[in-house]
């Protein structure tokens, strides 16, 4: 009888180890950091439309520019661009449904380089991978949605955004605010700044 109990204990231990090794194989850690003081640091970023690395006019490679470069003679009116991390970042475990924890930190500057004023804004987005800027998207959608289905999006997205110039068709509260969007570019929550 004692041998039978001992055998079951070893069977349970063995099955637990197999289960643990299978589960551990599905865990993946993702970490990335971009330091734009090095011109080679943008190798993990995909640029779309007018977005580019650096200030082309000043030969300055310490930033990402999301619009055309007015100082280099490019028309920045109706300009839009997107810069995305070019790898998928899993937000949950497909096998267990366990949601991932993550931390992010970023700093940005929206700079008025022409007398005509600021652009519309900037958004930091979580979206399905791969993701592309909509072909018929316009600057007021911040590259998130097509003008034909505005204000919703075809993809599931969550974004944190900064608006510096409001679209007259928008229901947003003020020219300058920070907000959160979920599957739409209509604010779920915002703070006027």
Buried (B, 14 or more C-beta within 10 A) or exposed (E): EEEEEEEEEEEEEEEEEEEEEEEEEEEEEEEEEBEBEEEEBBEEBBBBBBBBBBBBEEEEBBBBBBBBBBEEEBEBEEBBBBBBEEEEEEEEBEEEEEEEEEEEEEEEEEEEBEEEEBBBBBBEBBBEEEBBBBEEBBBBBBBBBBEEEBBEBEBEBBBBBBBBBBBEEBEBBEEBBBBEBEBBBBBEEBEEE
